[in-house]
Amino acid sequence: MKLRVLGVLSLLSVLMVIIVSNAILMSASRELTQELQINRVAALNRFAQVAYDAALDGDSTQLQREMDRYSALYDEGILIRLQQGTLRSGGLNEDRADVRDAVASANLNLSDTTLTPLQPFGTGSEVISRSFGSASQVLGEAVLEVNTEAARQKLRERWLVVGLAASALGALLLLGAARVTRWVLRPVHRLNTAVTELETTGRTSHLPEDGPPELRQLSRSFTTMARTVSESIDSQRQLIADTSHQLRNPVGALRLRIDLLQLELQTAREQAAAAGVLAELERVEEILDGVLKLAAAEHRAFEDSARSALGPASGGNNALIDPYPVLQEEVERAGPAAQRAGATILLEGPPDPPMQLACNAAELSQMVGELLNNAIKYAPGAHISVAVRGRPGAAVVEVSDDGPGLSAEERAAATTRFWRSPRTREIRGNGLGMTIVDKLAGANGGRLLLAERPPHGLIAGLEFPSLPTPPGQEHPHG
């Protein structure tokens, strides 16, 4: 947009400079042509008067002397034809076609004293002519050569001055156009940045009110709207977290009452009914735990987006970590659950050279734990592999299994809140695990990648920007 606005203003500025410069140059050309014409017509009239006197007296000596003196002074030729002969000076004679035409026109009592408008570049001279005599008789013709080189030189000098002035004016206009463009578009760019920031982080900073009045009003309106939207988002997020947290107390009390009730129940039917109620209560607790984890993950993602919007200088505080010890701890922690489900977990060897990630260690542990729990829960009896793989500029923490996997459509929807595959509806879960992992990965500058594991199964990868371990900091993995 800046280029388009600046281009239009620059084009208008250049056109204005060209039009003004052209008008000034044409005026200068007319002025110098008119000045030259007036001077030379005056000289021609003078010679015509002297020639008329010479024609009456029959003595052309004085006329010839004045002609020679004029030609020596101005380097212009003169030709005067009398009844008794033709006088010449400055090398002007009838051999030139324009001189013959001028003499012929004057012989018909047609004066030609008009000069062609001067141009700064060119060569040659022009001739003007007139007749002299009485009212009823033409006694002769006078032709004056007009040397236009001096006038052309003056015109070129004026062209140079006008050209320099036009260049300076054009530069000032272009500078003014650039400043006007920045003045007009600065609020637009700030507004665009604020919209992007609001979309990414859910809030935006206060927009300064500058630029044209219309854009100032737009900035005020957007700031008010953004504040309202941010407060609404914060209120909704806080409501979800507070509600989930507050529900834990009555749910805990209800669980205690059910446990006490079970001690009083006697028949198997009553015990089965109480067990069903307890199972549903555990499901509610699981959902509440998932919602709280998701709220925390979204808050972390929000903080990371806000820091990114403010620029690199305000980047996150994540320290560089070696992910392999985190994987070792999570594999050990998930071992008993995998054994109960008939699954096996294989942790591949550490990468060489070791990789480092800018990631929160506790959150990486939570993400890997969620992926392992999903693999154990939805791929019972499967072989699960955990590894750290290096890619150009990135490191990927992979948790893969040879279970039933997910289709392409299911992988695309897997990070949606409360989404569960239709094939696993009977398996207990809340559909928030992948969403939590996706949010935490984004909060740490990474992303969750889901892919098919041939011939069947799922590969869940956490991709982060990587840095090689500095020399001397390598350590063995137990």
C-alpha positions as CSV (number, residue, x, y, z in Angstrom):
1,M,0.0,0.0,0.0
2,K,2.9,2.4,0.8
3,L,4.4,1.9,-2.6
4,R,1.0,2.5,-4.3
5,V,0.3,5.7,-2.4
6,L,3.9,6.9,-2.7
7,G,3.9,6.1,-6.4
8,V,0.7,8.1,-7.1
9,L,2.0,11.1,-5.1
10,S,5.4,10.9,-6.8
11,L,3.8,10.7,-10.2
12,L,1.7,13.8,-9.5
13,S,4.7,15.6,-8.1
14,V,6.8,14.8,-11.2
15,L,4.0,15.8,-13.6
16,M,3.5,19.1,-11.7
17,V,7.3,19.8,-11.9
18,I,7.3,19.0,-15.6
19,I,4.3,21.2,-16.4
20,V,5.6,24.2,-14.4
21,S,9.1,23.8,-15.9
22,N,7.7,23.5,-19.4
23,A,5.7,26.7,-18.9
24,I,8.7,28.6,-17.6
25,L,10.9,27.4,-20.5
26,M,8.3,28.2,-23.1
27,S,7.9,31.7,-21.6
28,A,11.7,32.1,-21.6
29,S,11.9,31.1,-25.3
30,R,9.2,33.5,-26.2
31,E,10.8,36.3,-24.2
32,L,14.2,35.9,-25.8
33,T,12.8,35.5,-29.3
34,Q,10.7,38.6,-28.9
35,E,13.7,40.6,-27.5
36,L,15.9,39.4,-30.4
37,Q,13.2,40.2,-32.9
38,I,12.7,43.7,-31.6
39,N,16.4,44.5,-31.7
40,R,16.9,43.1,-35.2
41,V,13.8,44.7,-36.6
42,A,15.0,48.1,-35.2
43,A,18.4,47.5,-36.9
44,L,16.7,46.5,-40.2
45,N,14.5,49.6,-40.1
46,R,17.6,51.8,-39.5
47,F,19.3,50.3,-42.5
48,A,16.2,50.6,-44.6
49,Q,16.0,54.3,-43.7
50,V,19.7,54.9,-44.6
51,A,19.2,52.9,-47.8
52,Y,16.2,55.1,-48.7
53,D,18.4,58.2,-48.2
54,A,21.2,56.6,-50.3
55,A,18.7,55.8,-53.1
56,L,17.5,59.3,-53.2
57,D,21.1,60.8,-53.0
58,G,22.7,58.3,-55.3
59,D,25.6,57.9,-52.8
60,S,25.8,54.5,-51.0
61,T,29.2,55.0,-49.4
62,Q,27.9,55.9,-45.9
63,L,25.4,53.0,-46.2
64,Q,28.2,50.5,-47.0
65,R,30.3,51.8,-44.1
66,E,27.5,51.3,-41.6
67,M,26.8,47.9,-43.0
68,D,30.4,46.7,-42.6
69,R,30.6,48.2,-39.1
70,Y,27.4,46.3,-38.1
71,S,28.6,43.0,-39.5
72,A,31.9,43.3,-37.8
73,L,30.2,44.0,-34.5
74,Y,27.4,41.4,-34.5
75,D,28.8,38.9,-37.0
76,E,25.6,39.2,-39.0
77,G,25.3,39.7,-42.8
78,I,23.3,42.5,-44.5
79,L,22.2,42.6,-48.1
80,I,20.5,45.8,-49.6
81,R,19.5,45.9,-53.2
82,L,19.2,49.4,-54.7
83,Q,18.2,50.4,-58.3
84,Q,21.8,51.2,-59.0
85,G,23.2,48.0,-57.5
86,T,23.4,45.6,-54.5
87,L,25.4,46.2,-51.4
88,R,26.6,43.3,-49.2
89,S,28.4,42.8,-45.9
90,G,29.2,39.9,-43.6
91,G,29.3,37.4,-46.5
92,L,25.5,37.5,-47.1
93,N,24.6,37.0,-50.8
94,E,21.8,35.7,-53.0
95,D,23.4,32.2,-53.2
96,R,21.3,31.2,-50.2
97,A,17.8,30.1,-50.9
98,D,16.4,31.9,-47.9
99,V,18.0,35.1,-48.9
100,R,16.5,34.9,-52.4
101,D,13.1,34.2,-51.0
102,A,13.4,37.1,-48.6
103,V,14.4,39.5,-51.5
104,A,11.6,38.3,-53.6
105,S,9.0,38.8,-50.8
106,A,10.3,42.3,-50.1
107,N,10.2,43.1,-53.8
108,L,6.5,42.5,-53.6
109,N,6.4,44.9,-50.7
110,L,5.8,42.0,-48.2
111,S,7.9,42.5,-45.1
112,D,9.0,39.3,-43.2
113,T,10.3,40.3,-39.8
114,T,9.0,37.3,-37.7
115,L,11.6,34.9,-36.1
116,T,11.0,31.3,-35.4
117,P,10.7,30.7,-31.6
118,L,14.1,29.9,-30.2
119,Q,15.1,26.3,-29.2
120,P,18.1,25.7,-26.9
121,F,19.8,23.4,-29.3
122,G,20.3,23.9,-33.0
123,T,22.5,25.8,-35.4
124,G,22.1,28.2,-38.3
125,S,20.7,31.7,-38.7
126,E,17.5,33.3,-39.9
127,V,16.9,36.3,-42.2
128,I,14.3,39.1,-42.0
129,S,13.5,41.5,-44.8
130,R,11.5,44.5,-45.7
131,S,11.2,46.9,-48.6
132,F,11.8,50.7,-48.6
133,G,10.7,53.4,-50.9
134,S,7.8,55.8,-51.3
135,A,4.1,55.0,-50.9
136,S,3.8,54.3,-54.6
137,Q,7.2,52.9,-55.5
138,V,9.6,50.3,-54.1
139,L,13.1,51.7,-54.2
140,G,14.8,48.6,-52.9
141,E,14.9,45.7,-50.5
142,A,16.8,45.2,-47.2
143,V,17.7,41.7,-45.8
144,L,19.3,41.2,-42.4
145,E,20.8,38.0,-41.2
146,V,19.9,37.2,-37.6
147,N,22.5,35.2,-35.7
148,T,20.6,33.3,-33.0
149,E,23.5,31.6,-31.3
150,A,23.9,34.2,-28.5
151,A,20.2,34.0,-27.8
152,R,20.3,30.2,-27.8
153,Q,23.2,30.3,-25.3
154,K,21.1,32.5,-23.0
155,L,18.2,30.1,-23.4
156,R,20.4,27.1,-22.6
157,E,21.6,28.9,-19.4
158,R,18.0,29.5,-18.4
159,W,17.2,25.8,-19.2
160,L,20.1,24.8,-16.9
161,V,18.8,27.1,-14.1
162,V,15.3,25.8,-14.5
163,G,16.5,22.2,-14.6
164,L,18.4,22.6,-11.4
165,A,15.4,24.4,-9.7
166,A,13.1,21.7,-11.1
167,S,15.3,18.9,-9.7
168,A,15.5,20.6,-6.3
169,L,11.7,21.2,-6.3
170,G,11.1,17.6,-7.5
171,A,13.3,16.3,-4.6
172,L,11.4,18.4,-2.1
173,L,8.1,17.3,-3.4
174,L,9.2,13.6,-3.4
175,L,10.4,14.0,0.2
176,G,7.1,15.7,1.1
177,A,5.2,12.9,-0.6
178,A,7.2,10.3,1.4
179,R,6.5,12.2,4.6
180,V,2.8,12.5,3.8
181,T,2.7,8.8,2.9
182,R,4.3,7.9,6.2
183,W,2.0,10.3,8.1
184,V,-1.1,8.8,6.5
185,L,-0.1,5.1,6.5
186,R,1.6,5.0,9.9
187,P,-1.8,4.7,11.7
188,V,-2.8,2.1,9.1
189,H,0.3,0.0,9.7
190,R,-0.2,0.3,13.5
191,L,-3.8,-0.8,13.1
192,N,-2.8,-3.8,11.0
193,T,-0.2,-4.8,13.6
194,A,-2.7,-4.3,16.4
195,V,-5.2,-6.5,14.6
196,T,-2.6,-9.2,14.1
197,E,-1.6,-8.9,17.8
198,L,-5.3,-9.1,18.9
199,E,-5.8,-12.2,16.7
200,T,-2.7,-13.9,18.0
201,T,-2.7,-12.9,21.7
202,G,-6.3,-11.8,22.4
203,R,-5.2,-8.3,23.4
204,T,-3.3,-5.4,22.0
205,S,-1.5,-2.3,23.2
206,H,-3.1,1.2,23.1
207,L,-2.9,2.8,19.7
208,P,-1.5,6.3,19.5
209,E,-3.8,8.8,18.0
210,D,-2.0,10.4,15.0
211,G,-2.4,10.9,11.3
212,P,-5.5,12.3,9.6
213,P,-8.6,12.9,11.7
214,E,-10.5,10.0,10.3
215,L,-7.7,7.6,11.1
216,R,-7.4,9.0,14.6
217,Q,-11.1,8.3,15.2
218,L,-10.6,4.8,13.8
219,S,-7.6,4.2,16.2
220,R,-9.8,5.3,19.2
221,S,-12.6,3.0,18.1
222,F,-10.3,0.0,17.6
223,T,-8.6,0.6,20.9
224,T,-12.0,0.6,22.7
225,M,-13.1,-2.5,20.8
226,A,-9.8,-4.4,21.4
227,R,-10.0,-3.6,25.2
228,T,-13.6,-5.0,25.3
229,V,-12.6,-8.1,23.4
230,S,-9.5,-8.7,25.6
231,E,-11.5,-8.3,28.8
232,S,-14.1,-10.7,27.4
233,I,-11.5,-13.3,26.5
234,D,-9.7,-13.0,29.9
235,S,-13.1,-13.2,31.7
236,Q,-14.1,-16.4,29.8
237,R,-10.7,-18.0,30.4
238,Q,-10.7,-17.1,34.1
239,L,-14.3,-18.3,34.4
240,I,-13.4,-21.7,33.0
241,A,-10.4,-22.1,35.2
242,D,-12.2,-20.9,38.3
243,T,-15.2,-23.1,37.6
244,S,-13.1,-26.1,37.1
245,H,-11.1,-25.4,40.3
246,Q,-14.2,-24.7,42.4
247,L,-16.0,-27.9,41.2
248,R,-13.1,-30.0,42.6
249,N,-14.2,-29.3,46.2
250,P,-17.8,-30.5,45.9
251,V,-16.7,-33.4,43.6
252,G,-14.2,-34.4,46.3
253,A,-16.8,-34.2,49.0
254,L,-19.2,-36.2,46.9
255,R,-16.6,-38.9,46.4
256,L,-16.0,-39.1,50.1
257,R,-19.7,-39.5,50.7
258,I,-19.9,-42.2,48.1
259,D,-16.9,-44.0,49.7
260,L,-18.7,-43.8,53.1
261,L,-22.0,-44.9,51.5
262,Q,-20.3,-48.0,50.1
263,L,-19.3,-49.1,53.5
264,E,-23.0,-49.1,54.5
265,L,-24.3,-50.9,51.4
266,Q,-25.0,-54.6,51.9
267,T,-26.3,-56.2,48.7
268,A,-24.2,-56.8,45.6
269,R,-26.7,-54.8,43.6
270,E,-26.3,-51.8,45.8
271,Q,-22.5,-52.2,45.6
272,A,-22.7,-52.3,41.8
273,A,-24.9,-49.2,41.6
274,A,-22.5,-47.3,43.9
275,A,-19.5,-48.5,41.8
276,G,-21.2,-47.1,38.7
277,V,-21.8,-43.7,40.4
278,L,-18.1,-43.7,41.4
279,A,-17.0,-44.4,37.9
280,E,-19.0,-41.5,36.5
281,L,-17.6,-39.3,39.3
282,E,-14.1,-40.3,38.4
283,R,-14.9,-39.4,34.8
284,V,-16.0,-36.0,36.0
285,E,-12.8,-35.6,37.9
286,E,-10.8,-36.6,34.9
287,I,-12.6,-34.0,32.8
288,L,-12.0,-31.3,35.4
289,D,-8.3,-32.2,35.5
290,G,-8.1,-32.0,31.8
291,V,-9.9,-28.6,31.7
292,L,-7.5,-27.2,34.3
293,K,-4.5,-28.5,32.4
294,L,-5.9,-27.1,29.1
295,A,-6.5,-23.7,30.8
296,A,-2.9,-23.6,32.0
297,A,-1.7,-24.7,28.6
298,E,-3.7,-22.0,26.8
299,H,-2.5,-19.4,29.3
300,R,1.1,-20.4,28.5
301,A,0.4,-20.3,24.8
302,F,-1.1,-16.8,25.3
303,E,1.9,-15.6,27.2
304,D,4.2,-16.9,24.5
305,S,2.2,-15.2,21.7
306,A,2.2,-11.9,23.6
307,R,6.0,-12.1,23.9
308,S,6.3,-12.9,20.2
309,A,4.1,-10.0,19.3
310,L,6.3,-7.6,21.3
311,G,9.4,-8.7,19.4
312,P,12.5,-10.8,19.9
313,A,13.8,-8.6,22.7
314,S,11.0,-9.8,24.9
315,G,11.4,-13.5,24.1
316,G,10.6,-16.3,26.5
317,N,12.6,-17.4,29.5
318,N,12.9,-21.1,28.5
319,A,16.4,-22.4,29.2
320,L,18.2,-24.8,26.8
321,I,17.7,-28.4,27.9
322,D,18.7,-31.8,26.8
323,P,15.4,-33.6,26.1
324,Y,16.8,-37.1,26.5
325,P,16.8,-37.3,30.3
326,V,13.2,-36.1,30.3
327,L,12.3,-39.0,27.9
328,Q,14.0,-41.4,30.2
329,E,12.0,-40.3,33.2
330,E,8.7,-40.4,31.4
331,V,9.4,-43.8,29.9
332,E,10.1,-45.1,33.4
333,R,7.0,-43.5,34.8
334,A,4.8,-45.0,32.0
335,G,6.3,-48.5,32.3
336,P,3.8,-50.0,34.8
337,A,0.8,-48.7,32.9
338,A,2.2,-50.1,29.7
339,Q,2.9,-53.4,31.3
340,R,-0.7,-53.6,32.5
341,A,-2.0,-52.8,29.0
342,G,0.3,-55.4,27.4
343,A,2.4,-52.8,25.6
344,T,6.1,-52.4,25.4
345,I,8.0,-49.1,25.4
346,L,11.4,-48.8,23.7
347,L,13.5,-45.7,24.3
348,E,16.0,-45.4,21.4
349,G,19.6,-44.3,22.1
350,P,20.5,-40.6,22.5
351,P,21.3,-38.6,19.4
352,D,24.9,-38.0,18.5
353,P,25.8,-35.2,18.9
354,P,23.3,-34.4,21.7
355,M,20.5,-32.0,20.9
356,Q,19.4,-29.0,22.9
357,L,15.9,-27.4,22.9
358,A,14.7,-24.1,24.2
359,C,11.8,-25.6,26.1
360,N,10.4,-25.8,29.6
361,A,11.5,-29.1,31.0
362,A,8.3,-29.6,33.1
363,E,6.1,-28.9,30.2
364,L,8.1,-31.2,27.9
365,S,7.6,-33.9,30.5
366,Q,3.9,-33.2,30.5
367,M,3.7,-33.4,26.7
368,V,5.6,-36.6,26.5
369,G,3.6,-38.1,29.3
370,E,0.3,-37.2,27.5
371,L,1.6,-38.8,24.3
372,L,2.7,-42.0,26.1
373,N,-0.7,-42.2,27.9
374,N,-2.5,-41.9,24.6
375,A,-0.4,-44.6,23.0
376,I,-0.9,-47.0,25.9
377,K,-4.6,-46.2,26.2
378,Y,-5.6,-46.4,22.5
379,A,-3.0,-48.9,21.2
380,P,-3.1,-51.7,23.8
381,G,-0.6,-54.4,23.3
382,A,1.4,-52.2,20.8
383,H,5.1,-51.6,20.5
384,I,5.8,-48.0,21.4
385,S,9.0,-46.2,20.4
386,V,10.4,-43.0,21.9
387,A,13.2,-41.1,20.3
388,V,14.9,-37.8,19.7
389,R,15.6,-37.2,16.0
390,G,17.5,-34.4,14.4
391,R,16.5,-32.5,11.3
392,P,18.0,-29.4,9.7
393,G,17.6,-26.7,12.2
394,A,15.1,-28.7,14.3
395,A,14.8,-31.6,16.8
396,V,11.8,-33.8,17.0
397,V,10.7,-35.8,20.0
398,E,8.8,-38.8,18.6
399,V,6.4,-41.1,20.3
400,S,5.2,-43.8,17.8
401,D,3.2,-47.0,18.0
402,D,2.1,-49.8,15.7
403,G,-1.6,-49.6,16.9
404,P,-4.6,-48.9,14.7
405,G,-3.5,-45.2,14.2
406,L,-5.7,-42.4,12.8
407,S,-6.9,-41.5,9.3
408,A,-5.8,-38.3,7.7
409,E,-9.2,-36.7,8.6
410,E,-8.9,-37.9,12.2
411,R,-5.3,-36.6,12.5
412,A,-6.5,-33.1,11.3
413,A,-9.2,-33.1,14.0
414,A,-7.2,-34.7,16.8
415,T,-6.2,-31.4,18.4
416,T,-9.8,-30.1,18.6
417,R,-11.1,-29.8,22.2
418,F,-13.1,-32.9,23.4
419,W,-12.6,-34.6,20.0
420,R,-12.4,-38.4,20.1
421,S,-12.2,-41.0,17.3
422,P,-15.5,-42.8,16.8
423,R,-13.6,-46.1,16.9
424,T,-12.5,-45.4,20.5
425,R,-15.7,-44.1,22.1
426,E,-15.8,-47.0,24.5
427,I,-12.4,-46.2,25.9
428,R,-12.4,-43.9,28.8
429,G,-11.0,-40.4,28.0
430,N,-11.9,-36.7,27.8
431,G,-10.6,-35.7,24.4
432,L,-8.3,-33.0,25.7
433,G,-4.9,-34.7,25.7
434,M,-3.8,-33.8,22.2
435,T,-5.2,-30.3,22.6
436,I,-3.1,-29.7,25.7
437,V,0.0,-31.1,23.9
438,D,-0.6,-28.8,20.9
439,K,-1.0,-25.7,23.1
440,L,2.1,-26.5,25.2
441,A,4.2,-27.1,22.1
442,G,3.1,-23.8,20.6
443,A,3.9,-22.0,23.9
444,N,7.5,-23.4,23.7
445,G,8.0,-22.3,20.1
446,G,7.3,-25.8,18.7
447,R,4.5,-27.7,17.1
448,L,2.7,-31.0,17.3
449,L,3.0,-33.2,14.1
450,L,0.8,-36.3,13.6
451,A,1.7,-38.7,10.9
452,E,1.0,-42.3,9.8
453,R,3.4,-45.0,10.8
454,P,3.6,-47.6,8.0
455,P,2.1,-50.1,7.7
456,H,-0.2,-49.0,10.5
457,G,0.1,-46.9,13.6
458,L,0.7,-43.3,14.6
459,I,3.7,-41.1,14.9
460,A,3.3,-38.1,17.2
461,G,6.2,-35.7,16.9
462,L,7.1,-32.6,18.9
463,E,9.2,-30.4,16.6
464,F,11.3,-27.6,18.2
465,P,14.1,-25.4,16.9
466,S,17.3,-27.0,18.0
467,L,20.8,-26.0,18.9
468,P,23.9,-28.3,19.0
469,T,25.3,-28.9,22.4
470,P,28.3,-26.6,23.0
471,P,31.6,-28.4,23.2
472,G,32.5,-29.6,26.7
473,Q,28.9,-29.8,27.8
474,E,28.1,-33.3,26.6
475,H,27.3,-35.8,29.3
476,P,26.5,-39.5,29.3
477,H,23.0,-40.7,29.6
478,G,22.3,-43.5,32.1
